[in-house]
């Protein structure tokens, strides 16, 4: 039976699909050395952690790397393509889940949930209630979305039709703007928005996109939410802005270094919500991502191409390696 290697455990429904089709092996740890050692001989790899380029070297059985989710930055595309390995993903299935998280943390910051909850527990009812003196409504604010893919569109629908907010957005493809969202370049968006949400893919162009200069253009009470990837933000610039109270707060789900070190400055701010890269993770979304990745794996094992093939230029090389 073909070896199917996963960097992490999968939803039980997905594991059942894969075990019925092959020998499923789950990595004991997601570090590069462990992945290289334990993934040797795999025909399929299901990706929930960064895969080292060496994974694709001397891997004659490897047919496909299938991303458990949408973002393919965890897969070294050049190395996979050179090796004749298909790369696929499972887009859109957790977009609504991520969008719900965005509004969870946005409202928690605006209503000062963290300090209120802490003061209520430690200092009592009256002190906790005083946090409402600085709380503000979401209604009437301008919502800025950086990236108008599936997640951006899901956020837009909730912002526009759930909260009746003015929405400004930026995208690599301005024609992707839905009706009701006003296109603005990034520099203008960060200056206009009360809430800035980053949900763009990580690319060379978006690395460091929100640098110190752009953070400096934000309103002094603006909130920054990042559900994209950590390197999209210049951490030093954001930390300085938070220390100097140049922005209202931040909700960060992704980081340049993960796990985030426990002594990181972000943990020291009352107006920062830190979550461990889980904006898109619920039981339902894990089932959708897992079974979606498993379905792509089964297609490849039957000799078919993935529905969501991300490197179509590899097909000729792949067919030479694995003739139909």
N, C-alpha and C positions, 0 to 999 in steps of 0.2 A: 504494500500500500504506500502511496505517496506520503512523504513527510510534510505536514503543514505546521509551520512554526509561527507562534504568536509572541510578540514582545510582552504582552500582558494577558491576564485572564479576560475572557469575553463573557457576554451575557449567556446564561445557560442555553437559551434557544439557539444561539449561534454556535456554541460549542457542540451541541447535539448534531447540528447539520454537518459540521466538519468531521466529527468523530465517525459519522456514518459513511463518510467518503474517503477517509484517510487516517493516518496516524497523527493526531494532534499533539504537539508538544508546546508547552507554555514556558517561557524563559523564567528561570529562578530569580533573575534580577535584570533590570533594563539597561545596565551599563554596557558600553561598547564591547569590552572584553568578553563579558558573558554572552552577549548576542552573537559575537563571532564564534565562540566556542560551541555554544549549544545549538546554534542555527546551522551548523555545517551539514550539508546534504539535503537541506530543505528544498522542496519543489515550489512551495508557496510561502511567503512571509506576510503575516498580517501586522501592520505597523501602527503601534501606539507610542513609540519612542523613537528618537533619532537613530537612524541606521547608519553605521559607519560605511564609507565608500568601499572599504576592503571586504565588506560582506558580499559584494558582487564579483570579487576576483576569485578565480578558480572555483566556480560554483556551477558545474555542468548541469546539475539537475534543476537549477532555479529558473522557474518560468515567470513568476509575477511577484511584485511587491504591491500589496493592496492596503491602502490607507484606511484605517478605521476612523472615518470622518472625512472632512472636506480638504483641509489644508495639506498640501503635499510637500511643505518645506522640510518635513522630517525624512524625506527620501532624497538622496543625492541623485538627481535626475540624470546628470551627465554620466555618472558611473553606471547607473542602471541601463541607460540607453546603449552605452558602449558595450556592455555585456550582453545585449540582446534580451533584456528582461522587460516585460510589460509592467507599467505602473498604472494603477487604477485608484480611484477614490470613491467615496460615497457622499456626494454633495447633497446639500439642502435638508437632510433628514433631521438635523438638530438645530436648524435656523430659528424656529419658534422658541425652542428651549433657551438658546442664547439670548434671544430678544427678551424673554420674560426675566432672565437674570439682570439684564441691563436696567429694567425698570425697578426691580427689587432693590438694587444697590443705589440707584439714583434717588428713589424716594427715601431710603434709609439715610442718605446723606442730607437731603433737604430737610428732613424732619428730625435730624440729629438723634437717630435711634441709638447709636453706640454709646455716646455719653449719657443719654437719658436713661438707658437700661442700666448702665454702670452706676449712675448716681442713685437711681431708685433702689437698687440692691444694696448699695453701700451706705447711703446717706439718708434714705427715706423718701417718702412720697413728695413732700414739699420741694426738696432740692431737685429730685428728678423732674418734677413738673416745670421747674424754672427753665429747663432746656427749650421749652416751647417758645420762650421769648425770642429766640433767634431762629426758630423754624420758619420755613417758607413753603408756599404752595408750588407745585409743579405747573399748574394751570397758568397760562399767560406767558410762559417762557418760550424761548426759541431753542429748538433742538437741532444740533448739528451732527450729521452723520458722515463719517469719512469712510467711504467704501460702499458701493451700492450693489453688492452681490446678493446672494440669498439671505444672508444675515441682515445686511443693511435694509433690504426690502421688508423683512419681517419687522425690524425695529420701526421703520417708517410707518407701516400700517397701524401699529399700536400707538405710536406718537400722534399720528394724524387723525385716525378714526376712533381711537380709544380715549385720548386725552385732548383732542382738538388743539394740538400745538402747531405753531408755525415751524416748518421743517426746512432747513437748508442742508444741502448735501454736496459732496464732491465725489468724483469718480474718474477713473481712467477713461471711461466712455460716457461723456455727458449725455449721449442719447439714451443711456440706460435709466435716466431719471424718471421715476413714475410721476404721473399727474399729481400735483399737489406738493411736490418738493421743488424748491428753488435751487438751481445750481449756483455754487460759489466756488472760486478757487480756494485752496487751503488757507492761504494767508487771510483772506476775507472771512472765511467761515469761522476760524478760531476767534476772530475779533467780534463777530456778530452773535455767536451762539452763547446761551447760558449754560447749556450742557453740550459737551463735545464727546462724541462716542467714536472710538477707533474700532473699526471692524473690517479693515482692509487686509488683503493677504500680505505676507512678508515677502518682499522682493528687494532687489538692490535699490529700487527707486523709493520704496517705503521705509527702508532701514534708516532710523534717525529722522523720520518725517516730522515728528513733533519735537523739534529741537528747542534749545533755550530761547531763541529768538521768537519762535511761534508761541511758546508758552507765555512769553512776555507780552504778547498781543492779546491774550485772553483777558476777559473781564475779571476784576478783582474778586468777584463772588462766583465765578464760573466753576463748574464741576467737570472733571475729566474722567471718562470711563474707558478702560482698555480691555476689550475682549478679542483683540487681534493677535499680536505676538509681542513679546516683551521688547525686542530691539526696535520696534516702531517708535518708542519713546526714548529720548535722551534722559536717562535716570538722573544724572547730575543736575541737569537743568530743572527737572521736576522737583527734586529734593530741595534745591535752593529756593524755588518759588514757594514751596510749602513752608519752609522755615521762615521766609520773609512775609508770609501771609499774602502772597501775590495772587493766589487763586483760592477759591472756596473749599476745594477738597478734591479727592480722587478716589476712584474705585478701580482696583487693579486685579485682574484675574490671571495675567500672564506676565512673565518676567524674563529678562535676558539670561538669568541663571535660575534654573529650577532643579530641585526645590529651592525656594528662597531661603538664604541663611537666616537663622533665628535672630541674629543681631543686626539685621538689615535696618537702615533708618526708617523705612516705610512703616515698621511696626511701632514707631514712637509717636505717630501723629494721631490725634483724636479724630481728625477729619479725613482719614484715609481708611478705606475698607479694603482689606487684603483677602483674597480667596485663592485656593490652591489649584488653579487651572481646571475649574469645574463648571464654568458657565454653561457648557453644553451637555452636562452629564446629569441625567436622571435615569430612573429605571426604564422609562419608556424610550428615551433617546438612545440609551445603551443597547436596547433590543433592536431599534431601527438601524443603528450603525453596525452592530454586530452581525445581524442577519443580512444586511446589505453587503457587508464585506464577504461574508460566507457565500452568498449567492454569486458574487463575482469570482470567488475562488473555485466554486463548482463549475462555472462556465469554462474557466481556463483549463481545469482538469479534464473536461470533456472535449477539449480541442478548439473551443470557441474563443473569440476575443471578448474582453470585458466591455460592458455597456459604456462605462465611464473611463475609457482609456485616455490617459493623460499624455502619453508620448507616442502618438501614432506613427511617427517617423521610424520607430523601432520594428514595425511589423515585418518588413522584409527580412531583417536580420533574425528576428525571432522565428520566422517560418523556416529559415535555413537550419536553425538549431533544433526545432521541433516540427518536422514536416507533418502535415495533416494525414 
